[in-house]
Amino acid sequence: MALEIFFKLEYSEYGDGVMIEEYQGMFSLVAARQGKGNGTNYKKWGYPQYKDNPNEKAIPWKITLGNRQQALDIIKQIQRALDPGATPSVPPPVEDVPF
């Protein structure tokens, strides 16, 4: 089952947001908009342009992050880039206790 989680941009008056989407084990960030009243999320679609000609098939505006672990690593890197003073919480090391 595909995963879709929508995060609304609070400052947007048009319901713009970002969606985390999982499809076939790959996670992506997708530009999206939330419909008024019904709460339906609509992906933004576009026609990508390649070297000399545009593609005739529309695809969602998305950034593929990779599998679950790769996506988490990239999101952590983004967090560190936006807040370089923050230190991630690391659990204390577990000591081996001889029995």
C-alpha positions as CSV (number, residue, x, y, z in Angstrom):
1,M,0.0,0.0,0.0
2,A,1.4,3.4,-1.0
3,L,2.0,5.9,1.8
4,E,1.0,9.6,1.4
5,I,1.4,12.1,4.2
6,F,0.5,15.8,3.6
7,F,2.1,18.7,5.5
8,K,0.2,22.0,4.9
9,L,2.3,25.2,4.7
10,E,0.6,27.3,7.4
11,Y,1.5,30.6,5.7
12,S,-0.2,29.6,2.4
13,E,-3.7,30.9,1.8
14,Y,-4.2,28.4,-1.1
15,G,-3.6,25.2,0.8
16,D,-0.1,24.6,-0.6
17,G,2.0,21.9,1.0
18,V,4.5,19.1,0.8
19,M,3.6,15.5,0.6
20,I,5.8,12.5,1.6
21,E,4.9,9.7,-0.8
22,E,6.1,6.1,-0.8
23,Y,5.8,4.1,-4.0
24,Q,7.4,0.7,-4.6
25,G,9.7,1.2,-1.6
26,M,11.0,4.6,-2.7
27,F,10.2,7.8,-0.8
28,S,9.7,11.2,-2.4
29,L,8.8,14.8,-1.5
30,V,5.9,15.9,-3.7
31,A,4.5,19.4,-4.3
32,A,0.8,19.3,-3.4
33,R,-2.2,21.3,-2.6
34,Q,-5.1,20.5,-0.2
35,G,-8.6,21.0,-1.5
36,K,-11.0,23.3,0.4
37,G,-13.7,21.6,2.3
38,N,-13.1,18.0,1.4
39,G,-9.5,17.6,2.5
40,T,-8.4,15.9,-0.7
41,N,-4.8,16.3,-1.5
42,Y,-3.9,17.1,-5.1
43,K,-0.4,16.6,-6.5
44,K,1.1,19.3,-8.7
45,W,1.8,17.9,-12.2
46,G,4.1,19.2,-14.9
47,Y,5.7,18.3,-18.2
48,P,9.4,17.9,-17.8
49,Q,11.7,19.2,-20.5
50,Y,14.7,17.1,-21.6
51,K,17.6,18.3,-23.6
52,D,15.8,19.3,-26.8
53,N,12.1,18.6,-26.3
54,P,9.4,18.5,-23.6
55,N,8.0,15.2,-22.5
56,E,4.4,14.6,-23.7
57,K,3.4,12.9,-20.4
58,A,2.8,14.9,-17.2
59,I,4.4,13.6,-14.0
60,P,4.2,14.8,-10.4
61,W,6.6,17.5,-9.2
62,K,8.7,15.4,-6.9
63,I,12.1,14.8,-5.5
64,T,13.0,11.2,-5.0
65,L,14.9,10.6,-1.7
66,G,15.5,6.8,-2.0
67,N,14.5,4.0,0.3
68,R,13.4,4.6,3.9
69,Q,16.9,4.8,5.3
70,Q,18.2,7.0,2.5
71,A,15.2,9.3,2.9
72,L,15.8,9.6,6.7
73,D,19.5,10.4,6.1
74,I,18.7,13.1,3.6
75,I,16.1,14.6,5.9
76,K,18.6,14.7,8.7
77,Q,21.1,16.4,6.5
78,I,18.5,19.0,5.5
79,Q,17.7,19.6,9.2
80,R,21.4,20.1,10.0
81,A,21.8,22.5,7.0
82,L,18.8,24.6,8.2
83,D,19.8,24.6,11.9
84,P,23.6,24.1,12.1
85,G,23.6,24.9,15.8
86,A,21.3,22.0,16.7
87,T,22.9,18.8,17.8
88,P,20.9,15.6,17.2
89,S,20.0,13.7,20.3
90,V,22.1,10.6,20.5
91,P,21.2,7.9,23.0
92,P,23.9,7.2,25.6
93,P,26.1,4.2,24.8
94,V,25.1,0.9,26.3
95,E,27.9,-0.5,28.5
96,D,28.6,-4.2,28.5
97,V,28.0,-5.6,32.0
98,P,29.9,-8.8,32.8
99,F,27.8,-11.5,34.4
